[in-house]
Amino acid sequence: MFAVADGMGGHQAGEVASSMALSVVGQYIEDNIGLISPEKLVEKAASAANAALYTKASSSTKFRQMGTTLTLLYREGDTAYLAHVGDSRAYLFREGQLKRITRDHSLVATLVEEGEITEEQARTHPQRNIILRALGLEPQVEIEVSAVRILPGDVFLLASDGLTGLVPDTEIARVMVTEGGPAEWSRLLVDAALDAGGTDNVSVVVVRILESATVVPVRGARPVTDASDLPLGTVEEGARPAHPDRRRIRNWLIVVAVIVAVLAAGFGTAYYFYNKTFWVGVRNGKVAMYRGFPFWDLSVVEQQTDIDVNLLPAALRERVQDKLEPESKRNALKTLATLKNEAVKNSSIVPDVEGKKFTVARDMLEAVGLRAAPELVSRTGIAADLVIDQDPVPGTRVGKGTMVKIKVVMSGTPAKEV
């Protein structure tokens, strides 16, 4: 078993989340090898980690937003089984070709898939750190499971976004074709991320399938060298000092002129960037795009949408409520479009079930991801088992799994009219 987990929720909470996830996954697989199919084994191991993290996060405000990505590889025989949640990645390097075998569960990945931005633009996008799926944020999470038939000499690479967010796939492939092995490749990949300006955790696991697998520990980050002091200035020889009073007045005038120039430039620059800065947040429970700076109430609503923030996935909803990172107007509009798509995917339109038999109404609701909450009532002159009222009303958009209250006429002689 090999895995990478990249924690979130603050330094301590993120460290606890990633460590706990790996511990639970490892123990679950050890306890259940041979009892269930490998596909179910990795899926249930990841789900067990999610349940443990969610319970931990709910137990204390200290860990309230604790979560982690997970990219897990489990080998059984000639097949590698993968369970994946978040924006860490798994790659397969085979016969000189590098192939990505997981999909990032992130906002920018969705934008790339929809053709809104390119892979290159995704690396510098202001919302590149927003992930749509992670362990520990909700009671249940969808686990992406896949399987790869192994060939001799295959190399698997598992990495956090500290690597993939800075080093393009072409550069990763260039490293993998060099002489050496997993230890050398992992060192070169970590160095490449640090050389590209990496400040995030860079976790890399390289697995080459031979007679014995090897997990290579990642070398620690290199120390940063302090910049040297600037050379001191010199005074021109033979220069005669000015009169003290005149010099003092001249110095004050220079200072005042500099202050005025700086203030003018500062206000001008601030006004320019004020009108060029946009960010996405929440207003009256709906997603809105603002123009201006996201602090000290220095912004105005540029565009109010009808996107109910409660219809977004939990992880994304919290990020929007906390205000997304400032970006250009064009990118902010793309973010709004993506949030609308996520709200639609995470919600359903309540169908009209009045006048339908209860079983038909229940099936109609379940077909769109909703649940029926029946209330038995008595009505004279109306056939039994018919739905006579519903709440919410037809056409309302609600979150997946919402209970729809329906009044159903009971059979038999009623004790009294309701």
N, C-alpha and C positions, 0 to 999 in steps of 0.2 A: 504494500500500500504506500502511495506517495500522495502528498497533498500540500497545497498552499492556501493559507487563510490570511486575509488582510483586514484587520479590525478597524472599527470606527466608533465614534462616540466619545472622543477625548482620549488622551494618552493612556490613562489607567484602564478605562472601560474598554477601549479597543484591544489592549493587551490581554485583558481577561477574556474578552469575547473570542479572539482568535485561538488562544490557548485552550479554552474550554471546548471549543468546537472540535479541534483536533483530538483532544482527549476522548470526547464522547464518540466521535467517529471511529477512532482506533479500537476502543473497547467494544463498540457494537459489532464491528466486523469480526473481531476476535471471538466474540461470544456466539456468533451466528453463522460462521463459515460452514458450508455444507448443509445448512438447514433450509435455506431458501435460495432461489436463483440469484446469480451474481447481479443481474439488473436490479432486482428488488433489494438485494443486500446493500448496494451503494445508495439507492434512493432512500431506503428506510434509515440508513446510517446518517445521512444528511438531515432527514426529517427529525430524527432523535436529537441531533445537535441543535436544530432550530427550536424544538420544544424546551430543551434545557436552557438555552439562552433566553428565550422569551420569559420563562419562569424567573430566571435570575434578574432580568431587566425589570420585571414587574414587582420585584421584592424590595426595591430601594430606588429612591430618586437619583442616587449616585450613578446607577446603571440604566437610567430610564431610556436613553437613546442608544444603548449598546447594540452592536451588530457586527457582522463580519461577512466577507465574501468567503466562498469555498470552492476550490477546484480540486477534485479528488480523482486519483487514478488507482484502480485496483486490478491487478493482473491475476487471472486464473487460467492456467493452461496457455493456449496460444491466442488469448483474447484479452484486450485491455478494456475495462469498463470505467466510464467516467460519470461522475455526478458533479454538476456545476450550478452555482448561484453567484451572481454579481459580475464584477468586471475584471477579476483575475482571469488568466487565459491558459489554455492547453494547446500546444502545437505538436504536430508530427513531422519529423524530418526524415524523409525516406528517399534514398537514391539521389541525393543532392537537391531535393525539392522540399521547401517548407510549406506546410499546410496548417492553417488555423482550424481547430476542430471544436472550438466552443464559440458561443455568441455572447458578446458583452450585453449584460442586462443594464444598460445605461441610457441616459437621455440622448447623448450625442450619437450612440450606436443606432438609435431609432432614427435620428435625423439623417445619418449616412444611408441607412436602408431605404428611406423615403426619397433619397436623392436631393435633399435640401442642402447638405454640405458634403465636402469630400473628406476622405480619410486624413489628408494633410490639415484641413481646416479643423477637424475634430481635435487635433493635438493641442490647439491653442484656444479652443472655444471656451468662453467664460463658464459654461455649465458642464464642463467635462467631468467634474467630480460627482455629479448627481447620478446615483444608481437607482434603478427602479425595483430591484429585487436583492434581498440580502437575508442572511440567517439572523433570527432574533428579533426582528422588527414587528412581526405579526404572528398570531398563533399558528398559522399554516402558511407555507410558501411552496410555490411550484418549483420542483427540482428538474433541471434539464439533464436527462440521462442519455448516454450514447455508448456505442461499443465499436472497437476497432480490431480487426483481425491483425495479429502481429506477424511481421516477417523478420527473419534474422537480420540484425544490424539496425533495426528501427531505433530512432532516438525520440523520446518524448521530452518536451520542455513545458514545465509549469512555472508561471511567473505572475507576480503582482503587477498592478498598473504602474508601479514605480519604474519598471522596465519598459513595458509596452506603451506607456504614455509618452515616452521620450525617444525611444529607439524604434524606427520603422521596421517592418517585417523584412524588407530587403537587406537592412544592415544585420538583423538577427541571422538571416540565412548566410550572409557573407562570413559571419563568425563561425557558423556551424560547419562550413566546408574547410576550415583551416585544420592544420595538423594538431593532434592532441586528443583529448577525450573530455568526458564530462567535467572534470575538475578545471581544466584549462578553459573550456567553453564558458562555464558559469562565471569564472573570474573575468574573462573578457567582456561578457555581457553586462556584469555589474559595473565594470570600469566604463563601459560605453554609456551607461545611464548616468553615472556620476559626471563623466566628462561633458555630457549634454546639459548639465546644470541641475541634475536630480537632487531634490531635497526630501522626497518622500521615501518611505521604506522600499528597498529594492530586494525582493525575495525571488530567488531563482532555484529551481530544482531541475537538473538534467538527468534523465534516465536512459541509458543505452541498454537495449535488450541483448544480453549475451548469456552465458551459462549462469552468471550471478549478477543480480541487479545492484546498482550502487546509488546511494543518495549522497549528494555532495553538499556539505555545508557552505553557505555563502560567506565570503570574506567580509569583515566589517568595513564600514565606510572609512575612507582615507581622511586624515586630519586636514583641516584647511590652514594654509599658510597665511599669516598676517602680512598685510601690505607694508612695505618699508616706508620710513618717514620721508617726507618730501625734503629736498635740500633747502637749507636756510638761504634767505636773500642777502645781498651785500649792499653796502652803501658806497656811492661813487666818491672816490677820493677827491679831496680838494673842494668839495661842495660847501658853500657857506650857509649856515642855518639861517632861516628867516626869523624876523622879529617875533617874539613869543606871542604878543597879542594878535598880530596879523595872522600868524600861523594858526592860532586857536580859532579865530573867526573863519578863516578859510576852511579849516577842518570841519567846523560846524555846518558851514554852507554845503560842503561836499556830502556830509552825512544826511542833511535834510534832502538834498537833491536825490541822493541814492534811495532814501526811504520813499519819497514821492514816486520815483520811477518804478520801484519795486511794487508799491501798492497799486499803481496804475496797471502795471503788467499783470499783477496778481488778479485784480478784479476782472481785467479783460480776459485773461486765461480761464478764470473760474466761470465767467459768463459763457464763454465759448463751449467749455466742456459741459456746463449745465444743460445747454440745449442739444448736446450731442450724446448725452448719457441717458440710457433707458434701463429699467429693471422691472421684473415681474414680481408681484406680491398679491395681497388679498385686500379687498374692500367690500365690506358688508357681506362676507361669506362667499363672494365671487372673485374669480381671478381677474386681475387688472394689470395693465401695463402703465408704468409711471415714467414721467420725464423729469430728470433732475437727479439730485444726490439722495441716496437712501438713508439719510440721517438728519436729525434736527428738523424734521418736517420740511426739508428743502426740496420738495417735489410736488408735482401735480399729476392728476390722472390724465394720461394721454388716450387710453382706450379701455373702456369698461366692457368686460365680456359677460356672457351668461353661464360661464363654466363654474359649476358648484364645486368649491374646493373639497367638499366632503366626498365627492365622487372619485377623487384621485387616490391611487395606492398610498398606503400609510406613509411609507418612506418619502415619497415624492410630496405628499401633502404637507409634511412637516417642513421640508425644505422651502416650499413656496410660502408657507406661513411665516417663516423666518426671513423672507425676502431673498430672492435669487441674486446672483452676482450681477453687477452692472454690465451692460453690453450695448452694442449698436442697435439702432432702431430696427434694422433689417433682421439681425439675429433675434431680437426680442419678439418680433412678429413670428419668426419660425418657432420660437419657444412656445408662444401661445398656441400655434397650430398643433404642436406635439402634445401639449397639455390637453387640448380638446380631444385629440385622438385617444389619449390615455383615459380620459374621463368616460369617453364612449365605450372603450373596451372594458372598463371597470364598472359599467352600469347597464341598466336595461330600461326599456319603455314598458310601463305597466299595461298589459293588454286588457281589453274589455271582456270581462267574464260574466257580467250580469245576464241572467236568463239562461245560463249554461248549467248542465248537471255538475254536481260537485266534483266528480272524478275528472270530467272534461276540463273544468276550470283549474283544478289542481295541476293537471298535466300541462295546460297552457302556461301556467305560471312557472313551473319547473323547467319548461323548455327554454325560457329566457333567463334562467338563473335566479328566479325568485321563489319564495316559499309561501304556501297558503296557511293562514291562521283562521280556521273556520269557527263561527259562532252560531250555534243552533238557535233558531227562533221559530215561533209558530205563527202561521198566517192561514186564515180561512180562505178557501176558494183558490189556493195556489198549490200546484202539485208539489209533493215532497221532493227533497233533494235538489231543489233549484236554488241558484244564487240570486238573491234579490238586492244586494247592495255590496259595495266594495270600497275600501280605503287603503291606499290613495286611489284617486279617480283615474280612469283610463287616460293614457297619454302622458302621465307623469314619469319623469326620468328619476330613477332611484338606484342606489348601489346594489351590486350583485349580492344575493343572499337576503335581501330585505323581506320582512314578513308583510304580506298583503292581507289585511283583515277582510274576510268575506262573510256575509250573513247567509246561512243556508236554512231553508225551510225544513223543519224536522218532520218525521213521519209519526203517525199515531195521533190520538186525541189529546190536544193540549189541555193542561190544567187551567190555564188562563191565557187571555190574549196579551201579547207583548207589544 
